[in-house]
Amino acid sequence: MLTLDGSMGEGGGQILRTAVALSCVTGKAFRLVNIRAGRRNPGLQPQHLTSVLAAQSISSAQVRGAHLSSQELEFFPGTLQGGNYDWDVAERKGSAGAVSLVLQAVLLPLISARAVSRVRIRGGTHVPWSPPIHYVQEVFLPMIAKLGSEAHIDLIRWGWYPAGGGEVKVTVAPAPGWGSLNLQDRGSLKKLRGISAVANLPLAIAERQAGELRRLLQGAGEDAEIAIVEAPSSGKGTFLFLVAEFEQVRAGFSSLGARGKPAEEVAREVFAQWARYQQGRGAVDEHLADQLIPFVAMAPGSSVYTTYGVTDHLLTSAWAVRQFVPRDISVSGKVGEVGEVRVV
């Protein structure tokens, strides 16, 4: 059994999600201690527990320590099974925990299963400190499709912090074969597009968000198609998302509204993210860089991609994957600077 220290790197939930995903795929059991030791409320919180139980259900795993606030976990995977699954982050405790983070724990195993899977996940779809589901739809899934995966997400209902209550339906087909990835250059910019959304708030907020972002982009010599969306939800929230389609890659930039936060500030945050990426070098954005590692590690052959910003999340992801996969996984570059990920 592998023993992993959850306080390594940035000390968050990423080690847990990576470990359960790769345990399911490789068949290697693991023991994780000091779970989320770097966080204010360490141990398993609802979204982390849901990730563990979801991975358990698709792999018939035996698990010890799977309860709220647990700081130690043992996971013994069985046989992967595609099929129909239903997971709710708030099932054991009210939570707006991110459905995108639960998906990080199970997507690679489901792609590696032998049957099509249809999954419903309920929880937060657009919440702080996690990829919004639009990023998964518009950036992450199209990029791993380059490796040979086939997955699709339908957003049924939006879930905001603190109420949650969002819902997505995910269809995952087994990968017929994995390819390698070579992304060292973005290529030319083809299109900028996005959405500006509100739920149970005046539509004028979404229009102000979109208008300010268009104004900022036009000042930089760019233009974007931004759709105004009234989001079906039981809660209240605002969201602005911009996706950049290049010849070789996609990148995504987003911001959430908050009480007392002007719509124009939401737009300025999105524009600032886009401007840093556009003016920098490296192919993939900083979030995609760490999310890709488990997938390229399981693909035969060598893969390489550059990122405009090395992060602690990227270094932590690389470390966690090395524990399960006997491959040379290197990350060059300092945190905050341009870097390169190479899997040999």
Buried (B, 14 or more C-beta within 10 A) or exposed (E): EBEBBBBBBBBBBBBBBBBBBBBBBBBBBBBBBBBBBBBEEBBBBBBBBBBBBBBBBBBEBEBEBBEEEBBBBBBBBEEBBBEEBEBBBBBEEEBBBBBBBBBBBBBBBBBBBEEBBBBBBBBBBBBEEBBBBBBBBBBBBEBBEBBBBBBEBEBEBBBBBEBBBBBBBBBBBBBEEBBBBBBEBBEEEEEBBBBBBBBBBEEEBBBBBBBBBBEBBEEEEBEBEBEBBEBEBBBBBBBBBBBBBBEBBBBBBBBBBEEEEEBBBBBBBBBEBBBBBBEBEBBBBBBBBBBBBBBBBBBEEBBBBBBBBBBBBBBBBBBBBBBBBEBEBBBEBEEEBBBBBBBE
